[in-house]
Amino acid sequence: MKHLLLFLLIASPATAQVTPNFTQGSMQSTSTTTVDIDRTIATEIYGGDYTSWSGTNVTPSGDISNASTTYSVTNAGEQFQLELVSRTAGIIETIDIDETIQQVTTTTSLSVFSQ
């Protein structure tokens, strides 16, 4: 019997009634978030092996890709021009861009309530 009485006391529900003390009100909240991003964009441009020559009044002694090729003036005493371009395969240009991005977000909330 003691156990039954104890069980009934533990199992009985508890109730409470709360009455608010206000009739109306408002609440405002503001939050600010700042995000900083630092980044580097690195670009490498690759090119192939390239050799060329151009000129006026100039004659090559052989194939222009051969390092021992010589160039001679075709008509002595006249003006001449010679341009040689040679590039090995690999990186021909490197570009680095450094950026700093800052983002600021502000959120304002307003709650109005009444009873």
Salt bridges, closest charged atoms under 4 A:
GLU99 OE1 - ARG39 NE 2.58
